[in-house]
């Protein structure tokens, strides 16, 4: 599956505005979501630095966008 086909497929999935988090370190789901997103962005950045591919860069940018959105949500609730 190409990156374009994957994007088209994901664009068809409705946004339910639900948070899915891996951890529950705190009583603040927004903080936990941001920590998860931050960890994912760091891992994606490392992969991009290692692989130097367009797909790895796209994955990093997507993870960074998710971290930015989680940070914005945290700022509103914090």
PDB file of N, CA, C and O in Angstrom:
ATOM      1  N   UNK A   1       0.848  -1.168   0.000  1.00  0.00           N
ATOM      2  CA  UNK A   1       0.000   0.000   0.000  1.00  0.00           C
ATOM      3  C   UNK A   1       0.899   1.239   0.000  1.00  0.00           C
ATOM      4  O   UNK A   1       1.842   1.335   0.786  1.00  0.00           O
ATOM      5  N   UNK A   2       0.602   2.159  -0.868  1.00  0.00           N
ATOM      6  CA  UNK A   2       1.400   3.380  -0.950  1.00  0.00           C
ATOM      7  C   UNK A   2       0.974   4.359   0.147  1.00  0.00           C
ATOM      8  O   UNK A   2      -0.090   4.219   0.750  1.00  0.00           O
ATOM      9  N   UNK A   3       1.819   5.334   0.383  1.00  0.00           N
ATOM     10  CA  UNK A   3       1.507   6.359   1.377  1.00  0.00           C
ATOM     11  C   UNK A   3       0.243   7.126   0.975  1.00  0.00           C
ATOM     12  O   UNK A   3      -0.564   7.489   1.831  1.00  0.00           O
ATOM     13  N   UNK A   4       0.075   7.366  -0.314  1.00  0.00           N
ATOM     14  CA  UNK A   4      -1.114   8.083  -0.789  1.00  0.00           C
ATOM     15  C   UNK A   4      -2.383   7.258  -0.541  1.00  0.00           C
ATOM     16  O   UNK A   4      -3.404   7.794  -0.110  1.00  0.00           O
ATOM     17  N   UNK A   5      -2.308   5.958  -0.817  1.00  0.00           N
ATOM     18  CA  UNK A   5      -3.459   5.081  -0.583  1.00  0.00           C
ATOM     19  C   UNK A   5      -3.796   5.011   0.910  1.00  0.00           C
ATOM     20  O   UNK A   5      -4.968   4.999   1.287  1.00  0.00           O
ATOM     21  N   UNK A   6      -2.769   4.966   1.747  1.00  0.00           N
ATOM     22  CA  UNK A   6      -2.989   4.938   3.183  1.00  0.00           C
ATOM     23  C   UNK A   6      -3.648   6.224   3.660  1.00  0.00           C
ATOM     24  O   UNK A   6      -4.572   6.189   4.473  1.00  0.00           O
ATOM     25  N   UNK A   7      -3.174   7.359   3.154  1.00  0.00           N
ATOM     26  CA  UNK A   7      -3.782   8.646   3.528  1.00  0.00           C
ATOM     27  C   UNK A   7      -5.240   8.688   3.109  1.00  0.00           C
ATOM     28  O   UNK A   7      -6.093   9.124   3.882  1.00  0.00           O
ATOM     29  N   UNK A   8      -5.538   8.245   1.903  1.00  0.00           N
ATOM     30  CA  UNK A   8      -6.932   8.217   1.440  1.00  0.00           C
ATOM     31  C   UNK A   8      -7.794   7.334   2.338  1.00  0.00           C
ATOM     32  O   UNK A   8      -8.932   7.679   2.659  1.00  0.00           O
ATOM     33  N   UNK A   9      -7.242   6.201   2.735  1.00  0.00           N
ATOM     34  CA  UNK A   9      -7.980   5.294   3.603  1.00  0.00           C
ATOM     35  C   UNK A   9      -8.233   5.928   4.971  1.00  0.00           C
ATOM     36  O   UNK A   9      -9.348   5.872   5.490  1.00  0.00           O
ATOM     37  N   UNK A  10      -7.208   6.523   5.543  1.00  0.00           N
ATOM     38  CA  UNK A  10      -7.356   7.141   6.862  1.00  0.00           C
ATOM     39  C   UNK A  10      -8.273   8.359   6.836  1.00  0.00           C
ATOM     40  O   UNK A  10      -8.951   8.647   7.822  1.00  0.00           O
ATOM     41  N   UNK A  11      -8.297   9.071   5.721  1.00  0.00           N
ATOM     42  CA  UNK A  11      -9.196  10.219   5.600  1.00  0.00           C
ATOM     43  C   UNK A  11     -10.662   9.810   5.646  1.00  0.00           C
ATOM     44  O   UNK A  11     -11.525  10.633   5.951  1.00  0.00           O
ATOM     45  N   UNK A  12     -10.948   8.559   5.349  1.00  0.00           N
ATOM     46  CA  UNK A  12     -12.325   8.068   5.360  1.00  0.00           C
ATOM     47  C   UNK A  12     -12.801   7.679   6.758  1.00  0.00           C
ATOM     48  O   UNK A  12     -13.996   7.473   6.969  1.00  0.00           O
ATOM     49  N   UNK A  13     -11.886   7.577   7.703  1.00  0.00           N
ATOM     50  CA  UNK A  13     -12.247   7.201   9.068  1.00  0.00           C
ATOM     51  C   UNK A  13     -12.777   8.440   9.793  1.00  0.00           C
ATOM     52  O   UNK A  13     -12.088   9.458   9.859  1.00  0.00           O
ATOM     53  N   UNK A  14     -13.989   8.361  10.334  1.00  0.00           N
ATOM     54  CA  UNK A  14     -14.542   9.533  11.019  1.00  0.00           C
ATOM     55  C   UNK A  14     -13.775   9.846  12.306  1.00  0.00           C
ATOM     56  O   UNK A  14     -13.301   8.942  12.995  1.00  0.00           O
ATOM     57  N   UNK A  15     -13.661  11.121  12.614  1.00  0.00           N
ATOM     58  CA  UNK A  15     -12.988  11.579  13.830  1.00  0.00           C
ATOM     59  C   UNK A  15     -13.989  11.532  14.974  1.00  0.00           C
ATOM     60  O   UNK A  15     -14.963  12.285  14.982  1.00  0.00           O
ATOM     61  N   UNK A  16     -13.753  10.650  15.940  1.00  0.00           N
ATOM     62  CA  UNK A  16     -14.664  10.515  17.075  1.00  0.00           C
ATOM     63  C   UNK A  16     -14.253  11.414  18.241  1.00  0.00           C
ATOM     64  O   UNK A  16     -14.960  11.496  19.246  1.00  0.00           O
ATOM     65  N   UNK A  17     -13.119  12.084  18.106  1.00  0.00           N
ATOM     66  CA  UNK A  17     -12.586  12.972  19.139  1.00  0.00           C
ATOM     67  C   UNK A  17     -12.340  12.245  20.460  1.00  0.00           C
ATOM     68  O   UNK A  17     -12.453  12.828  21.538  1.00  0.00           O
ATOM     69  N   UNK A  18     -12.002  10.964  20.353  1.00  0.00           N
ATOM     70  CA  UNK A  18     -11.688  10.167  21.537  1.00  0.00           C
ATOM     71  C   UNK A  18     -10.171  10.098  21.692  1.00  0.00           C
ATOM     72  O   UNK A  18      -9.439  10.009  20.707  1.00  0.00           O
ATOM     73  N   UNK A  19      -9.715  10.140  22.935  1.00  0.00           N
ATOM     74  CA  UNK A  19      -8.300   9.979  23.229  1.00  0.00           C
ATOM     75  C   UNK A  19      -8.011   8.518  23.516  1.00  0.00           C
ATOM     76  O   UNK A  19      -8.732   7.873  24.278  1.00  0.00           O
ATOM     77  N   UNK A  20      -6.970   8.002  22.916  1.00  0.00           N
ATOM     78  CA  UNK A  20      -6.491   6.661  23.223  1.00  0.00           C
ATOM     79  C   UNK A  20      -5.097   6.833  23.789  1.00  0.00           C
ATOM     80  O   UNK A  20      -4.189   7.303  23.103  1.00  0.00           O
ATOM     81  N   UNK A  21      -4.933   6.445  25.052  1.00  0.00           N
ATOM     82  CA  UNK A  21      -3.642   6.631  25.712  1.00  0.00           C
ATOM     83  C   UNK A  21      -3.129   5.292  26.219  1.00  0.00           C
ATOM     84  O   UNK A  21      -3.900   4.402  26.579  1.00  0.00           O
ATOM     85  N   UNK A  22      -1.813   5.173  26.237  1.00  0.00           N
ATOM     86  CA  UNK A  22      -1.178   3.926  26.675  1.00  0.00           C
ATOM     87  C   UNK A  22      -0.926   3.914  28.173  1.00  0.00           C
ATOM     88  O   UNK A  22      -0.842   2.843  28.774  1.00  0.00           O
ATOM     89  N   UNK A  23      -0.809   5.043  28.766  1.00  0.00           N
ATOM     90  CA  UNK A  23      -0.430   5.113  30.174  1.00  0.00           C
ATOM     91  C   UNK A  23      -1.515   5.806  30.977  1.00  0.00           C
ATOM     92  O   UNK A  23      -2.425   6.420  30.422  1.00  0.00           O
ATOM     93  N   UNK A  24      -1.403   5.698  32.270  1.00  0.00           N
ATOM     94  CA  UNK A  24      -2.253   6.494  33.156  1.00  0.00           C
ATOM     95  C   UNK A  24      -1.419   6.869  34.376  1.00  0.00           C
ATOM     96  O   UNK A  24      -1.716   6.479  35.506  1.00  0.00           O
ATOM     97  N   UNK A  25      -0.365   7.639  34.110  1.00  0.00           N
ATOM     98  CA  UNK A  25       0.553   8.068  35.170  1.00  0.00           C
ATOM     99  C   UNK A  25      -0.100   9.077  36.107  1.00  0.00           C
ATOM    100  O   UNK A  25       0.282   9.193  37.272  1.00  0.00           O
ATOM    101  N   UNK A  26      -1.067   9.790  35.600  1.00  0.00           N
ATOM    102  CA  UNK A  26      -1.666  10.885  36.356  1.00  0.00           C
ATOM    103  C   UNK A  26      -3.181  10.776  36.282  1.00  0.00           C
ATOM    104  O   UNK A  26      -3.719   9.872  35.643  1.00  0.00           O
ATOM    105  N   UNK A  27      -3.852  11.692  36.933  1.00  0.00           N
ATOM    106  CA  UNK A  27      -5.301  11.795  36.842  1.00  0.00           C
ATOM    107  C   UNK A  27      -5.694  12.769  35.749  1.00  0.00           C
ATOM    108  O   UNK A  27      -6.846  13.196  35.677  1.00  0.00           O
ATOM    109  N   UNK A  28      -4.750  13.120  34.903  1.00  0.00           N
ATOM    110  CA  UNK A  28      -5.001  14.080  33.818  1.00  0.00           C
ATOM    111  C   UNK A  28      -4.804  13.377  32.476  1.00  0.00           C
ATOM    112  O   UNK A  28      -3.667  13.230  32.027  1.00  0.00           O
ATOM    113  N   UNK A  29      -5.878  12.941  31.831  1.00  0.00           N
ATOM    114  CA  UNK A  29      -5.716  12.229  30.560  1.00  0.00           C
ATOM    115  C   UNK A  29      -5.043  13.067  29.484  1.00  0.00           C
ATOM    116  O   UNK A  29      -4.371  12.521  28.608  1.00  0.00           O
ATOM    117  N   UNK A  30      -5.213  14.392  29.534  1.00  0.00           N
ATOM    118  CA  UNK A  30      -4.557  15.259  28.550  1.00  0.00           C
ATOM    119  C   UNK A  30      -3.038  15.202  28.705  1.00  0.00           C
ATOM    120  O   UNK A  30      -2.310  15.193  27.713  1.00  0.00           O
ATOM    121  N   UNK A  31      -2.566  15.164  29.942  1.00  0.00           N
ATOM    122  CA  UNK A  31      -1.127  15.063  30.193  1.00  0.00           C
ATOM    123  C   UNK A  31      -0.601  13.709  29.725  1.00  0.00           C
ATOM    124  O   UNK A  31       0.458  13.629  29.103  1.00  0.00           O
ATOM    125  N   UNK A  32      -1.341  12.653  30.026  1.00  0.00           N
ATOM    126  CA  UNK A  32      -0.931  11.325  29.571  1.00  0.00           C
ATOM    127  C   UNK A  32      -0.903  11.242  28.050  1.00  0.00           C
ATOM    128  O   UNK A  32       0.013  10.651  27.478  1.00  0.00           O
ATOM    129  N   UNK A  33      -1.897  11.831  27.392  1.00  0.00           N
ATOM    130  CA  UNK A  33      -1.936  11.834  25.924  1.00  0.00           C
ATOM    131  C   UNK A  33      -0.741  12.583  25.359  1.00  0.00           C
ATOM    132  O   UNK A  33      -0.142  12.147  24.376  1.00  0.00           O
ATOM    133  N   UNK A  34      -0.389  13.713  25.976  1.00  0.00           N
ATOM    134  CA  UNK A  34       0.768  14.473  25.496  1.00  0.00           C
ATOM    135  C   UNK A  34       2.059  13.675  25.686  1.00  0.00           C
ATOM    136  O   UNK A  34       2.917  13.668  24.803  1.00  0.00           O
ATOM    137  N   UNK A  35       2.201  13.005  26.828  1.00  0.00           N
ATOM    138  CA  UNK A  35       3.408  12.202  27.061  1.00  0.00           C
ATOM    139  C   UNK A  35       3.526  11.082  26.024  1.00  0.00           C
ATOM    140  O   UNK A  35       4.610  10.829  25.501  1.00  0.00           O
ATOM    141  N   UNK A  36       2.404  10.413  25.730  1.00  0.00           N
ATOM    142  CA  UNK A  36       2.415   9.374  24.698  1.00  0.00           C
ATOM    143  C   UNK A  36       2.829   9.951  23.347  1.00  0.00           C
ATOM    144  O   UNK A  36       3.676   9.389  22.653  1.00  0.00           O
ATOM    145  N   UNK A  37       2.220  11.081  22.984  1.00  0.00           N
ATOM    146  CA  UNK A  37       2.509  11.711  21.697  1.00  0.00           C
ATOM    147  C   UNK A  37       3.972  12.169  21.634  1.00  0.00           C
ATOM    148  O   UNK A  37       4.621  12.038  20.597  1.00  0.00           O
ATOM    149  N   UNK A  38       4.476  12.696  22.728  1.00  0.00           N
ATOM    150  CA  UNK A  38       5.883  13.132  22.782  1.00  0.00           C
ATOM    151  C   UNK A  38       6.813  11.948  22.566  1.00  0.00           C
ATOM    152  O   UNK A  38       7.776  12.042  21.804  1.00  0.00           O
ATOM    153  N   UNK A  39       6.530  10.835  23.233  1.00  0.00           N
ATOM    154  CA  UNK A  39       7.364   9.639  23.078  1.00  0.00           C
ATOM    155  C   UNK A  39       7.329   9.128  21.639  1.00  0.00           C
ATOM    156  O   UNK A  39       8.357   8.743  21.082  1.00  0.00           O
ATOM    157  N   UNK A  40       6.136   9.130  21.045  1.00  0.00           N
ATOM    158  CA  UNK A  40       6.000   8.687  19.650  1.00  0.00           C
ATOM    159  C   UNK A  40       6.774   9.604  18.706  1.00  0.00           C
ATOM    160  O   UNK A  40       7.427   9.129  17.777  1.00  0.00           O
ATOM    161  N   UNK A  41       6.703  10.917  18.941  1.00  0.00           N
ATOM    162  CA  UNK A  41       7.411  11.866  18.081  1.00  0.00           C
ATOM    163  C   UNK A  41       8.924  11.688  18.202  1.00  0.00           C
ATOM    164  O   UNK A  41       9.642  11.761  17.204  1.00  0.00           O
ATOM    165  N   UNK A  42       9.400  11.459  19.406  1.00  0.00           N
ATOM    166  CA  UNK A  42      10.840  11.232  19.597  1.00  0.00           C
ATOM    167  C   UNK A  42      11.299   9.966  18.866  1.00  0.00           C
ATOM    168  O   UNK A  42      12.347   9.955  18.219  1.00  0.00           O
ATOM    169  N   UNK A  43      10.502   8.907  18.979  1.00  0.00           N
ATOM    170  CA  UNK A  43      10.857   7.651  18.310  1.00  0.00           C
ATOM    171  C   UNK A  43      10.824   7.821  16.790  1.00  0.00           C
ATOM    172  O   UNK A  43      11.699   7.317  16.086  1.00  0.00           O
ATOM    173  N   UNK A  44       9.813   8.529  16.290  1.00  0.00           N
ATOM    174  CA  UNK A  44       9.706   8.752  14.846  1.00  0.00           C
ATOM    175  C   UNK A  44      10.862   9.618  14.342  1.00  0.00           C
ATOM    176  O   UNK A  44      11.371   9.393  13.244  1.00  0.00           O
ATOM    177  N   UNK A  45      11.274  10.594  15.130  1.00  0.00           N
ATOM    178  CA  UNK A  45      12.407  11.444  14.746  1.00  0.00           C
ATOM    179  C   UNK A  45      13.687  10.602  14.659  1.00  0.00           C
ATOM    180  O   UNK A  45      14.466  10.740  13.716  1.00  0.00           O
ATOM    181  N   UNK A  46      13.889   9.744  15.638  1.00  0.00           N
ATOM    182  CA  UNK A  46      15.070   8.872  15.622  1.00  0.00           C
ATOM    183  C   UNK A  46      15.068   7.970  14.393  1.00  0.00           C
ATOM    184  O   UNK A  46      16.101   7.760  13.758  1.00  0.00           O
ATOM    185  N   UNK A  47      13.882   7.437  14.068  1.00  0.00           N
ATOM    186  CA  UNK A  47      13.778   6.571  12.886  1.00  0.00           C
ATOM    187  C   UNK A  47      14.090   7.355  11.615  1.00  0.00           C
ATOM    188  O   UNK A  47      14.772   6.848  10.724  1.00  0.00           O
ATOM    189  N   UNK A  48      13.600   8.577  11.528  1.00  0.00           N
ATOM    190  CA  UNK A  48      13.872   9.401  10.351  1.00  0.00           C
ATOM    191  C   UNK A  48      15.368   9.696  10.241  1.00  0.00           C
ATOM    192  O   UNK A  48      15.932   9.628   9.149  1.00  0.00           O
ATOM    193  N   UNK A  49      16.004  10.019  11.345  1.00  0.00           N
ATOM    194  CA  UNK A  49      17.441  10.291  11.325  1.00  0.00           C
ATOM    195  C   UNK A  49      18.229   9.058  10.884  1.00  0.00           C
ATOM    196  O   UNK A  49      19.255   9.175  10.214  1.00  0.00           O
ATOM    197  N   UNK A  50      17.743   7.891  11.260  1.00  0.00           N
ATOM    198  CA  UNK A  50      18.422   6.642  10.919  1.00  0.00           C
ATOM    199  C   UNK A  50      18.174   6.233   9.472  1.00  0.00           C
ATOM    200  O   UNK A  50      19.091   5.779   8.789  1.00  0.00           O
ATOM    201  N   UNK A  51      16.937   6.392   9.002  1.00  0.00           N
ATOM    202  CA  UNK A  51      16.555   5.867   7.695  1.00  0.00           C
ATOM    203  C   UNK A  51      16.680   6.871   6.550  1.00  0.00           C
ATOM    204  O   UNK A  51      16.926   6.479   5.409  1.00  0.00           O
ATOM    205  N   UNK A  52      16.514   8.145   6.837  1.00  0.00           N
ATOM    206  CA  UNK A  52      16.578   9.202   5.816  1.00  0.00           C
ATOM    207  C   UNK A  52      15.646   8.922   4.636  1.00  0.00           C
ATOM    208  O   UNK A  52      16.018   9.131   3.481  1.00  0.00           O
ATOM    209  N   UNK A  53      14.429   8.448   4.935  1.00  0.00           N
ATOM    210  CA  UNK A  53      13.488   8.161   3.855  1.00  0.00           C
ATOM    211  C   UNK A  53      12.291   9.113   3.935  1.00  0.00           C
ATOM    212  O   UNK A  53      12.013   9.704   4.978  1.00  0.00           O
ATOM    213  N   UNK A  54      11.605   9.241   2.824  1.00  0.00           N
ATOM    214  CA  UNK A  54      10.417  10.091   2.775  1.00  0.00           C
ATOM    215  C   UNK A  54       9.320   9.546   3.689  1.00  0.00           C
ATOM    216  O   UNK A  54       8.628  10.319   4.352  1.00  0.00           O
ATOM    217  N   UNK A  55       9.157   8.223   3.728  1.00  0.00           N
ATOM    218  CA  UNK A  55       8.137   7.628   4.592  1.00  0.00           C
ATOM    219  C   UNK A  55       8.443   7.878   6.068  1.00  0.00           C
ATOM    220  O   UNK A  55       7.542   8.168   6.855  1.00  0.00           O
ATOM    221  N   UNK A  56       9.710   7.763   6.434  1.00  0.00           N
ATOM    222  CA  UNK A  56      10.092   8.007   7.828  1.00  0.00           C
ATOM    223  C   UNK A  56       9.873   9.478   8.193  1.00  0.00           C
ATOM    224  O   UNK A  56       9.464   9.786   9.313  1.00  0.00           O
ATOM    225  N   UNK A  57      10.141  10.379   7.257  1.00  0.00           N
ATOM    226  CA  UNK A  57       9.907  11.800   7.515  1.00  0.00           C
ATOM    227  C   UNK A  57       8.408  12.070   7.666  1.00  0.00           C
ATOM    228  O   UNK A  57       8.001  12.823   8.550  1.00  0.00           O
ATOM    229  N   UNK A  58       7.594  11.463   6.815  1.00  0.00           N
ATOM    230  CA  UNK A  58       6.143  11.649   6.907  1.00  0.00           C
ATOM    231  C   UNK A  58       5.623  11.122   8.242  1.00  0.00           C
ATOM    232  O   UNK A  58       4.756  11.742   8.859  1.00  0.00           O
ATOM    233  N   UNK A  59       6.142   9.991   8.687  1.00  0.00           N
ATOM    234  CA  UNK A  59       5.730   9.439   9.984  1.00  0.00           C
ATOM    235  C   UNK A  59       6.143  10.372  11.115  1.00  0.00           C
ATOM    236  O   UNK A  59       5.388  10.581  12.064  1.00  0.00           O
ATOM    237  N   UNK A  60       7.338  10.928  11.009  1.00  0.00           N
ATOM    238  CA  UNK A  60       7.796  11.883  12.028  1.00  0.00           C
ATOM    239  C   UNK A  60       6.901  13.122  12.060  1.00  0.00           C
ATOM    240  O   UNK A  60       6.492  13.564  13.133  1.00  0.00           O
ATOM    241  N   UNK A  61       6.596  13.679  10.895  1.00  0.00           N
ATOM    242  CA  UNK A  61       5.755  14.893  10.853  1.00  0.00           C
ATOM    243  C   UNK A  61       4.365  14.611  11.410  1.00  0.00           C
ATOM    244  O   UNK A  61       3.798  15.453  12.107  1.00  0.00           O
ATOM    245  N   UNK A  62       3.811  13.445  11.112  1.00  0.00           N
ATOM    246  CA  UNK A  62       2.497  13.078  11.647  1.00  0.00           C
ATOM    247  C   UNK A  62       2.556  12.961  13.169  1.00  0.00           C
ATOM    248  O   UNK A  62       1.662  13.433  13.871  1.00  0.00           O
ATOM    249  N   UNK A  63       3.609  12.332  13.668  1.00  0.00           N
ATOM    250  CA  UNK A  63       3.762  12.203  15.119  1.00  0.00           C
ATOM    251  C   UNK A  63       3.974  13.561  15.768  1.00  0.00           C
ATOM    252  O   UNK A  63       3.466  13.812  16.862  1.00  0.00           O
ATOM    253  N   UNK A  64       4.713  14.434  15.110  1.00  0.00           N
ATOM    254  CA  UNK A  64       4.941  15.779  15.649  1.00  0.00           C
ATOM    255  C   UNK A  64       3.642  16.582  15.661  1.00  0.00           C
ATOM    256  O   UNK A  64       3.381  17.324  16.608  1.00  0.00           O
ATOM    257  N   UNK A  65       2.839  16.439  14.632  1.00  0.00           N
ATOM    258  CA  UNK A  65       1.530  17.112  14.603  1.00  0.00           C
ATOM    259  C   UNK A  65       0.646  16.627  15.746  1.00  0.00           C
ATOM    260  O   UNK A  65      -0.053  17.415  16.382  1.00  0.00           O
ATOM    261  N   UNK A  66       0.686  15.317  15.999  1.00  0.00           N
ATOM    262  CA  UNK A  66      -0.093  14.767  17.108  1.00  0.00           C
ATOM    263  C   UNK A  66       0.401  15.312  18.445  1.00  0.00           C
ATOM    264  O   UNK A  66      -0.403  15.618  19.326  1.00  0.00           O
ATOM    265  N   UNK A  67       1.710  15.434  18.600  1.00  0.00           N
ATOM    266  CA  UNK A  67       2.254  16.003  19.838  1.00  0.00           C
ATOM    267  C   UNK A  67       1.818  17.458  19.990  1.00  0.00           C
ATOM    268  O   UNK A  67       1.438  17.884  21.081  1.00  0.00           O
ATOM    269  N   UNK A  68       1.870  18.216  18.903  1.00  0.00           N
ATOM    270  CA  UNK A  68       1.429  19.620  18.956  1.00  0.00           C
ATOM    271  C   UNK A  68      -0.033  19.737  19.357  1.00  0.00           C
ATOM    272  O   UNK A  68      -0.391  20.601  20.158  1.00  0.00           O
ATOM    273  N   UNK A  69      -0.879  18.874  18.805  1.00  0.00           N
ATOM    274  CA  UNK A  69      -2.315  18.905  19.132  1.00  0.00           C
ATOM    275  C   UNK A  69      -2.533  18.534  20.603  1.00  0.00           C
ATOM    276  O   UNK A  69      -3.365  19.132  21.285  1.00  0.00           O
ATOM    277  N   UNK A  70      -1.790  17.558  21.074  1.00  0.00           N
ATOM    278  CA  UNK A  70      -1.913  17.156  22.490  1.00  0.00           C
ATOM    279  C   UNK A  70      -1.431  18.276  23.407  1.00  0.00           C
ATOM    280  O   UNK A  70      -2.007  18.497  24.473  1.00  0.00           O
ATOM    281  N   UNK A  71      -0.391  18.972  23.003  1.00  0.00           N
ATOM    282  CA  UNK A  71       0.118  20.090  23.793  1.00  0.00           C
ATOM    283  C   UNK A  71      -0.919  21.216  23.844  1.00  0.00           C
ATOM    284  O   UNK A  71      -1.128  21.825  24.893  1.00  0.00           O
ATOM    285  N   UNK A  72      -1.562  21.487  22.712  1.00  0.00           N
ATOM    286  CA  UNK A  72      -2.607  22.509  22.696  1.00  0.00           C
ATOM    287  C   UNK A  72      -3.767  22.135  23.607  1.00  0.00           C
ATOM    288  O   UNK A  72      -4.302  22.992  24.311  1.00  0.00           O
ATOM    289  N   UNK A  73      -4.165  20.855  23.603  1.00  0.00           N
ATOM    290  CA  UNK A  73      -5.251  20.397  24.472  1.00  0.00           C
ATOM    291  C   UNK A  73      -4.846  20.521  25.938  1.00  0.00           C
ATOM    292  O   UNK A  73      -5.661  20.894  26.781  1.00  0.00           O
ATOM    293  N   UNK A  74      -3.609  20.213  26.234  1.00  0.00           N
ATOM    294  CA  UNK A  74      -3.095  20.320  27.585  1.00  0.00           C
ATOM    295  C   UNK A  74      -3.102  21.771  28.047  1.00  0.00           C
ATOM    296  O   UNK A  74      -3.441  22.053  29.196  1.00  0.00           O
ATOM    297  N   UNK A  75      -2.734  22.689  27.170  1.00  0.00           N
ATOM    298  CA  UNK A  75      -2.709  24.109  27.529  1.00  0.00           C
ATOM    299  C   UNK A  75      -4.091  24.633  27.879  1.00  0.00           C
ATOM    300  O   UNK A  75      -4.240  25.471  28.768  1.00  0.00           O
ATOM    301  N   UNK A  76      -5.097  24.137  27.179  1.00  0.00           N
ATOM    302  CA  UNK A  76      -6.479  24.583  27.430  1.00  0.00           C
ATOM    303  C   UNK A  76      -6.988  24.077  28.778  1.00  0.00           C
ATOM    304  O   UNK A  76      -7.710  24.782  29.483  1.00  0.00           O
ATOM    305  N   UNK A  77      -6.605  22.845  29.127  1.00  0.00           N
ATOM    306  CA  UNK A  77      -7.107  22.254  30.364  1.00  0.00           C
ATOM    307  C   UNK A  77      -6.235  22.573  31.563  1.00  0.00           C
ATOM    308  O   UNK A  77      -6.692  22.509  32.704  1.00  0.00           O
ATOM    309  N   UNK A  78      -4.974  22.918  31.307  1.00  0.00           N
ATOM    310  CA  UNK A  78      -4.030  23.145  32.411  1.00  0.00           C
ATOM    311  C   UNK A  78      -4.207  24.464  32.992  1.00  0.00           C
ATOM    312  O   UNK A  78      -3.497  24.825  33.932  1.00  0.00           O
TER     313      UNK A  78
END
